[in-house]
Amino acid sequence: MLHCAIVVAGMLAGQSAAQPEMNEISRLELSSDHSWLGTRVGGISGIDYLESWDTWAMISDDKGNNGPVRGYLADIQVTGDRLTNVEVTTLLPMSWGTGELFTQEGFDGEGIRILPNPDYFGDPTMVWVSEGNASRGVPTRVYEVCTGATRMDTWTASESFKPSRRTGVKNNRAYESIAIVGDRVAVVGTEEPLKQDGQTYVRLSTLDLNEPESEPASQLAYPLDPPPKTAPGGQNGLVELVALADGRFLSMERSWNMAAQQSIRVFLVETDGATDVIGLDSLNKGGFVGVEKTLIADLGDGVGNAEGMCLGPVLESGRRSLVLVSDNNFAPGMPTRFVLFEIVDPEGVIVPADRFAERGSLLGGH
């Protein structure tokens, strides 16, 4: 039975009369042979900034070929509304509670977010998502780590996500994005629909980070755009999700085709009125209301293979910044690109979600 979703409760005023716009103001590129703390730079698939910690986090999708499965803490310097430097301060080699490094092929870091809650030593904790490896039986999961990169807790995707011939996640198209909507409450999205869900709707699952290995509290249906038809073999997926106040998100979709052409689009997502689809075996038959999205930027191939996105600091102009980072796939000669945008926001809708927000309404009393 469907019921009104309360994953990110908040009565919205409806579509804004003037939609936000993104203006690129700066970019910085790191060469493919650049290194950070003894590791090769590349595969950067997620980025985050938390003003209260004044720090940035990034994650690489390296599976151990160019260094350990890892994330980074960094100081990304914005001076005079310009990107001036990316300085990594801490290497986060992902490990189990025993200290054993993740070495099994299949840990595929795709998104990362900083939690405002400090650990025992007063340092930040983070959650990151791994696509896993469906073909090798490695499940897609969410992991929580401290700055020492010790594995703390995990959340394995539901049974309906387990890959089989006709159901579950597609290989290399599983958990890709994560957003923090309130006090230890996360929303995660797969890159593409589950096999049983058809070709359009991705499930956004709400997780209670106080309950390791718990089932999602609710799910929303997010409609993907079809891939551009500029070349054969086109695919499109949800690669990033940023939580905003009042139940909104920014989403980023990335498409590509057999001609190695990419297209990046950023949307404003409204959840008001969307229904909880957690009880539906398939999203291929309708009978629900999905989230609504509005295109705010079609960047084409101008930023490369962008996979990471986060809100940055307020600029000297007084406007909020947005940072995108590209995954160079460790290709020789292909840079890692950081792109800084200012957000023109007449209606004031691009406001970061309060990561300390009260849990009850976000989890439906869970």
C-alpha positions in Angstrom: 0.0 0.0 0.0 1.4 3.4 -1.0 1.4 6.2 1.5 2.7 9.8 1.4 6.5 9.8 1.7 8.0 11.6 4.7 11.6 10.9 3.9 12.3 14.6 3.8 9.2 16.2 5.2 8.5 19.8 4.7 5.7 21.6 3.0 7.1 23.3 -0.1 5.7 26.3 -1.7 5.7 24.7 -5.2 7.8 25.6 -8.2 9.8 28.7 -7.8 8.9 31.6 -10.1 12.6 32.1 -10.9 14.8 29.0 -11.0 18.4 29.1 -9.8 21.2 29.4 -12.3 24.8 28.2 -12.3 27.6 30.4 -13.6 31.1 28.9 -13.9 33.7 31.3 -12.4 36.8 29.2 -12.0 38.4 25.8 -12.7 41.6 24.0 -11.6 43.1 21.0 -13.3 45.5 18.4 -11.9 47.5 16.3 -14.3 47.1 12.6 -14.6 50.5 12.0 -13.0 49.8 14.2 -10.0 50.1 12.5 -6.6 48.6 13.1 -3.1 50.4 11.7 -0.1 52.0 8.9 -2.1 48.9 8.0 -4.0 48.1 8.7 -7.6 45.3 11.2 -8.1 42.4 9.9 -10.1 39.0 8.3 -10.1 37.6 11.1 -7.9 33.9 10.2 -7.8 32.6 12.1 -4.8 33.3 15.3 -3.0 31.8 17.1 0.1 32.3 20.3 2.1 31.1 20.9 5.6 31.4 24.5 6.8 31.2 23.6 10.5 34.4 21.5 10.1 35.9 23.8 7.5 37.1 20.7 5.6 36.5 18.9 2.4 36.3 15.1 1.7 36.8 13.2 -1.5 36.7 9.6 -2.5 38.4 7.7 -5.3 36.9 4.8 -7.1 40.3 3.1 -7.3 39.9 -0.5 -6.5 43.5 -0.8 -5.2 45.4 -0.5 -8.5 46.9 2.9 -7.9 47.0 2.9 -4.1 44.6 1.6 -1.4 40.9 1.8 -1.6 40.7 5.3 -0.2 39.2 8.7 0.5 40.9 12.0 1.4 40.4 15.0 3.6 41.5 18.2 1.9 41.8 22.0 2.0 40.3 23.3 -1.3 41.2 26.9 -1.3 38.9 29.5 -2.7 40.4 33.0 -2.8 38.7 36.0 -4.3 36.0 33.8 -5.8 38.7 31.7 -7.5 39.9 28.1 -7.0 43.5 28.5 -6.2 44.7 25.2 -4.7 43.6 21.7 -3.7 45.8 20.5 -0.8 45.1 17.0 0.6 45.7 16.9 4.3 44.7 13.3 5.3 44.8 10.0 3.4 41.9 7.7 4.4 42.9 4.1 3.5 39.6 2.2 3.9 39.9 -0.7 6.3 37.9 -3.1 8.5 37.7 -2.8 12.2 40.8 -5.0 12.6 42.8 -2.5 10.6 43.0 -4.8 7.6 42.8 -2.8 4.4 40.1 -3.4 1.8 41.9 -5.4 -0.8 39.1 -7.5 -2.3 38.3 -6.3 -5.8 34.8 -5.0 -5.7 35.0 -2.0 -3.3 34.1 0.8 -5.6 33.9 4.2 -3.8 31.4 6.5 -5.6 30.1 9.1 -3.1 31.1 10.5 0.3 29.6 12.9 2.9 30.9 14.3 6.1 28.8 13.9 9.3 28.7 16.8 11.7 28.9 14.4 14.7 32.4 14.0 16.1 33.9 10.7 16.9 35.4 9.7 20.3 38.5 11.8 19.7 36.5 14.8 18.4 37.3 14.2 14.8 34.7 14.1 11.9 33.1 10.8 10.7 32.1 10.1 7.2 29.8 7.9 5.2 30.7 6.6 1.8 28.9 4.4 -0.8 30.4 1.5 -2.7 28.9 0.1 -5.9 30.4 -3.2 -5.0 30.7 -5.7 -7.8 27.6 -7.6 -8.8 29.4 -10.0 -11.1 31.7 -11.1 -8.2 29.0 -11.2 -5.5 30.3 -8.1 -3.7 27.2 -6.2 -2.5 26.6 -2.5 -2.8 26.9 -0.9 0.6 27.1 2.2 2.7 30.1 2.4 5.1 30.8 4.7 8.0 34.4 5.6 8.8 36.3 7.8 11.2 39.3 9.8 10.1 41.5 6.9 11.0 39.6 5.1 8.3 38.5 2.2 10.6 35.3 0.6 9.5 32.6 1.4 12.0 29.3 0.3 10.6 27.7 -0.8 7.3 24.4 -0.8 5.5 24.0 -3.5 2.9 21.3 -2.9 0.2 18.0 -4.6 0.6 17.3 -8.1 -0.8 15.5 -6.6 -3.7 18.8 -5.0 -4.8 20.6 -8.3 -4.8 21.5 -9.0 -8.4 19.9 -11.9 -10.2 19.0 -12.5 -13.8 15.8 -10.4 -13.7 16.0 -8.4 -10.6 18.4 -6.3 -8.5 21.2 -3.8 -9.3 23.0 -3.8 -12.6 26.7 -4.4 -12.5 28.6 -1.1 -12.0 25.2 0.8 -11.8 24.5 0.4 -8.0 24.8 2.9 -5.1 26.4 6.0 -6.6 25.2 8.9 -4.5 24.5 9.8 -0.9 23.1 12.9 0.8 22.7 13.7 4.5 19.3 15.2 5.2 19.3 15.4 9.0 20.7 14.0 12.2 22.3 10.7 11.1 19.7 10.3 8.3 21.0 9.6 4.8 19.4 9.2 1.4 21.2 7.0 -1.1 20.5 6.5 -4.8 21.6 4.0 -7.4 23.0 5.1 -10.7 20.4 3.3 -12.8 17.1 1.6 -12.1 16.9 -1.8 -10.7 16.3 -4.5 -13.3 12.7 -5.0 -12.2 12.0 -1.3 -12.2 12.3 -0.6 -15.9 14.3 2.1 -17.6 13.1 5.3 -15.9 12.9 5.4 -12.1 15.8 5.2 -9.6 15.0 4.5 -6.0 16.1 7.0 -3.4 16.4 5.1 -0.1 16.3 6.7 3.3 18.7 5.1 5.9 18.8 5.4 9.6 22.5 5.7 10.4 21.8 5.0 14.1 20.8 1.4 13.1 23.5 -0.5 11.2 22.4 -3.0 8.6 18.8 -1.7 8.9 16.3 -1.7 6.1 15.4 1.6 4.4 12.8 3.6 6.2 11.2 4.8 2.9 12.0 5.2 -0.8 11.1 7.8 -3.4 11.1 7.3 -7.2 13.4 9.6 -9.1 12.9 9.9 -12.9 16.0 9.8 -15.0 16.2 11.7 -18.3 16.7 9.5 -21.4 20.3 9.6 -22.7 21.0 12.0 -25.6 20.8 10.3 -29.0 23.9 11.9 -30.5 25.6 8.5 -30.8 24.7 4.8 -30.3 25.0 3.0 -27.0 23.9 6.0 -24.9 23.3 5.5 -21.2 22.3 8.0 -18.5 22.6 7.7 -14.7 22.2 9.6 -11.4 25.7 10.2 -10.1 25.3 12.7 -7.3 22.7 13.9 -4.8 23.1 17.0 -2.6 20.6 17.6 0.3 19.0 21.0 0.6 16.6 22.5 3.1 12.8 22.0 2.9 13.0 18.5 1.3 14.8 19.6 -1.8 17.9 18.2 -3.5 20.3 19.0 -6.2 20.9 16.0 -8.5 23.5 15.5 -11.2 23.0 13.1 -14.1 25.8 12.0 -16.3 25.3 10.4 -19.7 27.8 8.8 -22.1 27.8 6.8 -25.3 30.0 4.6 -27.5 31.7 7.6 -29.0 33.0 8.5 -25.5 30.9 11.6 -25.4 29.6 12.8 -22.0 26.9 15.1 -21.0 26.3 16.6 -17.5 23.0 18.0 -16.2 22.1 19.5 -12.8 18.5 19.5 -11.5 16.6 21.0 -8.6 14.5 18.2 -7.1 11.3 18.7 -5.2 9.9 15.8 -3.0 6.7 17.4 -1.8 3.8 15.1 -2.8 5.9 12.2 -3.9 4.8 8.8 -2.6 6.7 6.2 -0.7 7.4 3.2 -3.1 9.2 0.9 -0.6 6.3 -1.6 -0.8 6.3 -1.9 -4.6 8.0 -4.9 -6.2 8.5 -2.9 -9.4 8.3 0.7 -10.6 7.6 -0.4 -14.1 3.8 -0.4 -13.7 3.2 3.1 -12.4 0.7 3.8 -9.7 2.8 6.2 -7.7 4.0 9.9 -7.8 7.7 10.4 -8.3 9.7 13.4 -7.3 9.7 16.4 -9.6 12.9 17.9 -11.0 13.7 21.0 -12.9 16.8 21.5 -15.1 19.0 24.3 -13.9 22.2 23.6 -15.9 23.0 21.6 -19.0 26.8 21.6 -19.0 27.2 19.2 -22.0 30.8 17.9 -22.1 32.3 21.1 -20.8 33.3 19.7 -17.4 34.3 16.2 -18.5 33.3 13.1 -16.7 31.9 14.9 -13.6 30.8 12.5 -10.9 31.2 14.5 -7.7 29.3 17.6 -6.6 28.8 19.5 -3.4 27.8 23.0 -2.1 30.9 25.0 -1.2 31.5 28.1 0.9 29.7 31.4 0.4 31.7 33.5 -2.0 32.9 37.1 -1.5 30.0 38.1 -3.8 27.6 36.7 -1.1 26.4 33.9 -3.4 26.6 30.2 -2.6 29.2 28.2 -4.5 28.9 24.8 -6.0 31.9 22.6 -6.9 32.0 19.8 -9.4 34.9 17.3 -9.8 35.6 14.9 -12.7 36.7 11.3 -12.6 39.5 10.9 -15.1 39.4 7.1 -14.9 43.2 7.2 -14.4 43.6 7.7 -18.1 47.0 9.0 -19.1 46.9 12.6 -20.1 43.4 13.1 -18.7 43.3 15.7 -15.9 41.2 15.7 -12.7 39.1 18.8 -13.1 37.6 20.9 -10.3 35.1 23.5 -11.4 33.7 26.3 -9.3 30.2 27.7 -9.9 28.4 30.6 -8.3 24.6 30.0 -7.8 22.3 32.8 -8.8 19.3 32.0 -6.6 16.6 34.7 -6.7 14.1 32.7 -4.6 16.7 31.5 -2.0 16.0 27.7 -2.5 19.6 26.5 -2.6 20.2 26.3 1.1 22.2 23.4 2.6 20.2 20.9 4.6 20.7 21.0 8.3 22.7 17.9 9.1 21.6 18.2 12.7 17.9 18.3 11.8 15.4 16.4 14.0 15.3 12.8 13.0 11.7 11.9 13.7 9.9 13.5 10.7 12.7 12.4 8.4 12.2 8.8 9.3 8.5 8.8 9.7 8.7 8.0 13.4 11.0 5.1 12.7 
